[in-house]
Amino acid sequence: MVTPFSGAKITGVLLFALGIILVWFSAFLYFAVLPILDKLSVLADDQQYMLNHLLSGTIGSLVVISL
């Protein structure tokens, strides 16, 4: 039987799963991708600093996933 709360439960589970995926993806970016970029990058220090902060955050995860 479908109740008004079943949609809320499904939405909650999906949002929780998305949050877990974003946390793991953010950790992967921080520990796996950023060290490689640090070695390969020819950017200036301030640009590299901004790139690290962009990619290590959840916003960076969302941007990369949306690409």
SEDREN-250570 format. One record per residue (C-alpha): residue number from 1; residue in three letters; y, x, z. Coordinates in nm, 4 decimals. Last residue first. Example, Ala and Ser with C-alpha at 12.3 -4.5 7.8 and 13.67 -1.06 7.14 Angstrom:
BEGIN
{nulo 2, 'SER', {-0.1060, 1.3670, 0.7140}} {nulo 1, 'ALA', {-0.4500, 1.2300, 0.7800}} 
# end
This chain:
BEGIN
{nulo 67, 'LEU', {1.6556, 3.0813, -1.5830}} {nulo 66, 'SER', {1.6528, 2.8099, -1.3143}} {nulo 65, 'ILE', {1.4223, 3.0212, -1.0991}} {nulo 64, 'VAL', {1.6629, 3.3170, -1.1178}} {nulo 63, 'VAL', {1.9628, 3.1060, -1.0193}} {nulo 62, 'LEU', {1.7763, 2.9328, -0.7385}} {nulo 61, 'SER', {1.6505, 3.2619, -0.6010}} {nulo 60, 'GLY', {1.9999, 3.4074, -0.6174}} {nulo 59, 'ILE', {2.1292, 3.1117, -0.4223}} {nulo 58, 'THR', {1.8551, 3.1763, -0.1671}} {nulo 57, 'GLY', {1.9861, 3.5251, -0.1121}} {nulo 56, 'SER', {1.8504, 3.8653, -0.2092}} {nulo 55, 'LEU', {1.9593, 3.8465, -0.5717}} {nulo 54, 'LEU', {2.3279, 3.7842, -0.5088}} {nulo 53, 'HIS', {2.3520, 4.0245, -0.2164}} {nulo 52, 'ASN', {2.1879, 4.3036, -0.4119}} {nulo 51, 'LEU', {2.4079, 4.2368, -0.7160}} {nulo 50, 'MET', {2.7215, 4.2496, -0.4991}} {nulo 49, 'TYR', {2.6188, 4.5858, -0.3519}} {nulo 48, 'GLN', {2.5289, 4.7182, -0.6984}} {nulo 47, 'GLN', {2.8758, 4.6221, -0.8220}} {nulo 46, 'ASP', {3.0373, 4.7995, -0.5259}} {nulo 45, 'ASP', {2.8248, 5.1098, -0.5787}} {nulo 44, 'ALA', {2.8936, 5.1366, -0.9515}} {nulo 43, 'LEU', {2.6250, 5.0135, -1.1870}} {nulo 42, 'VAL', {2.3798, 5.2470, -1.3600}} {nulo 41, 'SER', {2.0787, 5.0663, -1.2200}} {nulo 40, 'LEU', {1.7248, 5.1926, -1.2600}} {nulo 39, 'LYS', {1.6631, 5.3181, -0.9065}} {nulo 38, 'ASP', {1.8428, 5.0353, -0.7285}} {nulo 37, 'LEU', {1.6874, 4.7818, -0.9660}} {nulo 36, 'ILE', {1.3391, 4.8951, -0.8649}} {nulo 35, 'PRO', {1.4266, 4.8688, -0.4957}} {nulo 34, 'LEU', {1.5734, 4.5216, -0.5620}} {nulo 33, 'VAL', {1.2668, 4.3778, -0.7346}} {nulo 32, 'ALA', {0.9914, 4.4244, -0.4778}} {nulo 31, 'PHE', {1.1279, 4.3843, -0.1229}} {nulo 30, 'TYR', {1.4347, 4.1651, -0.1747}} {nulo 29, 'LEU', {1.3129, 3.9731, -0.4764}} {nulo 28, 'PHE', {0.9755, 3.9040, -0.3163}} {nulo 27, 'ALA', {1.1444, 3.7922, 0.0067}} {nulo 26, 'SER', {1.3642, 3.5515, -0.1902}} {nulo 25, 'PHE', {1.0599, 3.4202, -0.3734}} {nulo 24, 'TRP', {0.8804, 3.3640, -0.0436}} {nulo 23, 'VAL', {1.1769, 3.1782, 0.1067}} {nulo 22, 'LEU', {1.2334, 2.9772, -0.2107}} {nulo 21, 'ILE', {0.8673, 2.8716, -0.2288}} {nulo 20, 'ILE', {0.8730, 2.7600, 0.1361}} {nulo 19, 'GLY', {1.1896, 2.5568, 0.0760}} {nulo 18, 'LEU', {1.0409, 2.3941, -0.2338}} {nulo 17, 'ALA', {0.7313, 2.2963, -0.0354}} {nulo 16, 'PHE', {0.9476, 2.1400, 0.2367}} {nulo 15, 'LEU', {1.1548, 1.9546, -0.0221}} {nulo 14, 'LEU', {0.8387, 1.8216, -0.1879}} {nulo 13, 'VAL', {0.6875, 1.7125, 0.1448}} {nulo 12, 'GLY', {1.0088, 1.5368, 0.2447}} {nulo 11, 'THR', {1.0366, 1.3615, -0.0913}} {nulo 10, 'ILE', {0.6778, 1.2388, -0.0648}} {nulo 9, 'LYS', {0.7386, 1.1104, 0.2876}} {nulo 8, 'ALA', {1.0638, 0.9409, 0.1847}} {nulo 7, 'GLY', {0.8893, 0.7710, -0.1061}} {nulo 6, 'SER', {0.6201, 0.6436, 0.1306}} {nulo 5, 'PHE', {0.8861, 0.5059, 0.3668}} {nulo 4, 'PRO', {0.9740, 0.2039, 0.1537}} {nulo 3, 'THR', {0.6095, 0.1024, 0.1673}} {nulo 2, 'VAL', {0.3402, 0.1328, -0.0966}} {nulo 1, 'MET', {0.0000, 0.0000, 0.0000}} 
# end
